[in-house]
Amino acid sequence: MKTFQSLCDGYTFVALLKACAQLKDVGTGSELHANISGTRLLESDIFVGNALIDMYSKCGLMNKAQEVFDSLPARDVISWTSLIAGYSKHNFAEKAMECYDQMQLTGIIPNAITYVCILKACGTSGDLDMGFEIHSEICRNGLLEKNLFLGSALIDMYAKCAISSRAEEIFNRFTARDTILWNTLIAGYADNDEGYKALHCYEMMQFDGFNPDIVTFISILKACAATGAIHKGQELHIKIAQSGLLKKEIEIENALIDMYAKCGSLNKAHKVFQGLPLRDEISWNTMIAGYTNHEDYEEAMSCVEQMQVEGFSSTDVTLVSLLDACSNIEDVKRGKKLHAEIIHRNLLKDNSAIGSAVIDMYAKCGLVDKAKEVFDKLSARNVILWTTLIAGYVQQEFAKDALDCLEKMVLEGISPNNVTYACSLKACTILGATCKGGELHAQAARSSLFKQDTTLQRTLVEMYAKSGLLSKAHEVFNTLSARDLSSWNTLMAGYAHLGDSANVLQIFEKLKRDGLQPDLSSFSHLLSVCSITGMLHSAHMFLHSMDDDYSMTPTIEHYTAIIDLYGRLGYVDMARFLVKQLPFDPDNAVWHTLLDACHRWGDLG
């Protein structure tokens, strides 16, 4: 041992530790650490200490990396960056950000790699506020110009925080681009379900003279899956085969299975799956998810059994996928069996994805008390778990419980995210708790979440509209960067409920000018306001327009509005005649509407 120590100097130990880091050989790395501890190198040579931190970080032993870091008499930017990089890589985002704050307090200036690592942590945790701060700091220090590595990290951070517009801004600042920069933007679009943008970006990348690599293909296949672009996916399949990547890169073949499955071509997905020379857990998971997503649960369970025969256990992804399937069909019996397996394998500990799926399964099956019981037994409760429970309460219309849950969550020091706010606002809508909704609106508006999240804004429009506060609903509506048909319909519904025909008709014309085509809900709101205000001619016109102009078949809801209109105007015989002529059996709402008309006009014959 002494001979070995005497033969090695600081340079040798650093080189050996780098090799261990690359090979992830923590055993040899630990032996080297023991040898180094027999010298005074950790006290005198910061490079050796930094190499040890890096080795343990890359091997995933963050407690050992922190231990070495804490023992160093002096630390430089590399020491801090190696530790931050380790925490970021292994998804300890909060620890990474805590280290970054401590580093700044010591007066050490971050370098470009530090910024890349901390931006990754911001993206992982969705901490957009800190991401903005880091971005500003990078610009103040003049580091962004011509630094593609930093540019990619910023694009990735904004994409992971679902702010594609900012990611585009960063990308467009670089006139000289590389494949990594293109891939980061394409992946951002694909991950945020902006598949069409990803496909367009892919075309522009090739137009710019860059050839796609394995990373590009995986992202574009994901975009095809999201948009249902199976023909484009088949073109890519051919191109990938021509590039020689098939049978060599299992990640691409797994992406192909996913694309075909999500596009509804399970036979082609199965063909790719069967053709794999070797299958990994992702291959099995993807195939099982394909079956569950298309409600072929027997094939999914058969696939699980085959997977186990081949020596693969159900992974987190598989279990979450199967629990989601149980949620969708409300199969609580099978869901309980999966829950029992999860408990037996002790998978609920520190696993928010599985915990969330179990809570969601019980809530969607109507067993909210059981969902709460599972939640209460979890030791580490993060925003995802709290939000899943809140969403479960809202779905079953236990709105007060949902808001109580939100209050407890905040008291435990957990900050709501955009989904939490959206679910809580729905609870306020159910209760008619406009004051509480206004408080949540103010809280969300203070963070960077509100301005960037159109789903959250639409939920606010719905809450204010259903509470009769149309001026507030319109105010929020006017701030929407993207107004979809659902937003317009929500506003129409609010005005229709108040009998404000002028605004309902105005909104109907505006949504058409916006390039949107009205749907069945749009016409329900139109006919509803016609009924309330006695607009018989307009009601007939809209009913005929559904078929003549939009090839829509009116539903029982639309005919009920016409029956109600006849009843309000005293045309009881016409209401009776329409009920007899309905192309489907009258439901309770139809009979109730007709009886109301008869009572109103004393026509009980």
Secondary structure, 3 states (H helix, E strand, C coil): CHHHHHHCCHHHHHHHHHHHHHHCCHHHHHHHHHHHHCCCHHHHCHHHHHHHHHHHHHCCCHHHHHHHHHHCCCCCHHHHHHHHHHHHHCCCHHHHHHHHHHHHHCCCCCCHHHHHHHHHHHHHHCCHHHHHHHHHHHHHCCCCCCCHHHHHHHHHHHHHCCCHHHHHHHHHHCCCCCHHHHHHHHHHHHHCCCHHHHHHHHHHHHHCCCCCCHHHHHHHHHHHHHHCCHHHHHHHHHHHHHCCCCCCCHHHHHHHHHHHHHCCCHHHHHHHHHCCCCCCHHHHHHHHHHHHHCCCHHHHHHHHHHHHHCCCCCCHHHHHHHHHHHHHHCCHHHHHHHHHHHHHCCCCCCCHHHHHHHHHHHHHCCCHHHHHHHHHHCCCCCHHHHHHHHHHHHHCCCHHHHHHHHHHHHHCCCCCCHHHHHHHHHHHHHHCCHHHHHHHHHHHHHCCHHHHCHHHHHHHHHHHHHCCCHHHHHHHHHHCCCCCHHHHHHHHHHHHHCCCHHHHHHHHHHHHHCCCCCCHHHHHHHHHHHHHHCCHHHHHHHHHHHHHHHCCCCCHHHHHHHHHHHHHHCCHHHHHHHHHHCCCCCCHHHHHHHHHHHHHHCCCC
